[in-house]
């Protein structure tokens, strides 16, 4: 009579299952990597617009599909339609600027000549110490740098043109995923929390921090970018600088870099105005840039980002720069998110260690007799 095979040890079964779980999770992430941007922004937009979805859910008398469709329509109208109009204006002004550069109406070497001619002698001597007094050499370096930058821009433009189909596919994947995340996001988040083997209090803390950081980072940075870009573009339009929409969009993108972003655009323009004799417009642009455009960054960003995330400004700056260096444009969300999760996890760890140390110290201290128990023997003494 054949005996039954021995059962596998439970520990071995658990290890095999955990290995299988890890393998299928890595494979699933690998499959999503080609469209990670679409998946990422679909999840981000679902988190940002979930309060709007809940309000529409009440208005539609608890019909989730209709509420998700209405939310998606509002996102298209409020976000993507203005973005497409700005992109069209940007392309138009960029094409016009390139045509003026090709015809010689806009010459960076001419601007450099004007600046050098207006510089005082002491500044020219100072530049000579660094080998920058030879204008022809500087023009060659500047021309080479501009040509290299132009080639990179042209390459990126060619890549965008070649990858238009991929962009369209990613865009519709994002919208499709956004619809289901809005409609079924609450159920999915509950299932994920149930599946993660962590204490429920830790999960509530971490998930709350995750949602707060994403909402604060996206809304705060986008509001700051829009305000700074609009203010800078308005100043350039008043001063008569060509292509104000182009420079406004550039300032809006650079404003994602806290503290220094928009100044990388209006600063050189102010220096050019001052160096070429336009003293009043140059001083006005400097004052406007520092007190108005800079004030937006110094006031709105801490209120909208640092206050909600409870992170200091320097950590927001470093994490944003590091995130954008590693993940590109997506990094302005991913960087602060990783920093906030880092702080939250270490705060939980420090709290647990403090509690464990307090319990250990309480257990090590010997029990002291009550005062009443000491008084009774003293009364019996003569």
Secondary structure by P-SEA (a helix, b strand, c coil): cccccccccaaaaaaaaaaaaaaaaaaaaaaaccaaaaaaaaaaaaaaaaaaaaaaaaaacccaaaaaaaaaaaaaaacaaaaaaaaaaaaaaaaaaaaaaaaccccaaaaaaaaaaaccaaaaaaaaaaccccaaaaaaaaaaaaaaaaaaaaaaaaaaaaaaaaaaaaaaaaaaaaaaaaacaaaaaaaaaaaccccaaaaaaaaaaaaaaaaaaaaaaaaaaaaaaaaaaaaaaaacccaaaaaaaaaaaaccccccaaaaaaaaaaaaaaaacaaaaaaaaaaaaacaaaaaaaccccccccccccccaaaaaaaaaaaaaccccccaaaaaaaaaaaaaaaaaaaaaaaaaaaaaaaaaccccccaaaaaaaaaacc
